[in-house]
Amino acid sequence: MSTNPEKGLFVKSPWPVALLIGLGAAAYTAWVLEVVLSTGLNPIETYVSELAAQDQPLGGLFRATDFTAGLLAFAGGLLGLAWPLRGGGSRRPWSVVGWAGVTLFGAATAADAWLPLSCTPTVDPVCAARETAGLVPATHQAHAVSSSLAMTGALVGTVALTFAARRYGRLAPLARYGPALVVMELLATVWTLSAIALFTAGRGTWALGAGQRTQVLLVALWLGLLAYSVHKERRT
């Protein structure tokens, strides 16, 4: 195979990156099945991760989809790191930071599936009391860490790659529509973090579930836009 970077596999055929990221985005929206499945959880008030709690009848399903989404995004992020580097973008730091963020998001999301909550603190007062007293399994704390890392990676990826698309004149759909998604994602994140802080302080949920579902839906939409943009990059 030629060593010319313009003839590299990932430059001529970015479809593996697009496919993995696109499938990961689809798997990351599996929580919308709660609309047609009987979960017993109020989507306006509960954490998305409570769908995958160990005491939930459909927890295994949602843990499986979380793991699948994370694994796909992780693999897509790694290939994304290789693709722009071989395409002449090795000195484009915003692209590298952005793909690293996607990779972190994928790894942490996959880890979430192996660190499920044992119960549902927003709807079970006993669970909430045990969590406050530190009487829940260590997976609760570990899950909080992995979830924070996943969202940090997602935010880094969305901001950095959207900025890179506009600055470097690549990934045209992302450059055009990405900024609006970034702004909405940041607003949804502020909503979610504020609601979590209020819930932790014992002041109610403040539509925590709606805020978090908006947050993760926007991440999935952005990933879908990224996948489409990568797919289109070498077709125009």
PyMOL commands that set and color helices and strands:
alter all, ss='L'
color gray80, all
select helices_A, chain A and resi 5-7+9-12+15-27+30-35+48-52+59-89+93-114+125-133+139-168+172-200+208-233
alter helices_A, ss='H'
color red, helices_A
deselect
rebuild
show_as cartoon
